[in-house]
Amino acid sequence: RPQNTVAIDEDKAQTMLKMLDVLDESDDVQRVSANFEISDDVMARLTA
């Protein structure tokens, strides 16, 4: 778990989630870490 996190807005959150999906699908990637936070409101809008 990161000690310092960065809150990101809706546009950046959407981009980061897409990137994480792409990385997750890659067989060459073994582990992904991130230090951003997405607020519950933003996450609700993105997953609606």
N, C-alpha and C positions, 0 to 999 in steps of 0.2 A: 504494500500500500504506500502511495506517495505521501511524503510529509507535507508538501506544498501542492495545492491544487489551483487550477485556474477556471473560473466560471466562463462559459462560452455562450454566445447568443444563438438564436434559432438557426440562422444560416450556417454558422460554423458547426453547430451540432449536427445538422443534416449531412454536411460534408464529411465530418469525422465518422459518423455512423456508417456511411457508405464505404469509406476507406477501411474501417474495421471489418466490414463484411467481406470486402475483397481480400484483405489479408487473411481472414479466417478461412477462406476457401482455398488459399494457396497451400499446396503440399510442402512447399519449401519453408514456410513460416512455422516455427515451433512455438513461439510465445509472443504475445503482444502486450505491451504495457502502455498506460496513458495516465496523464495527470490532470485531465479536465473534468469538470463537473457540469452536468446538465440539470437544470432545475426541473422539478416535477411538472410545472406548468408547460415548459418547453417540450419535455418528453411526451406529455399527454397530447399536445398538438401534433407532434411528429408521428405518433403511433395511431392517431385517429383515422 
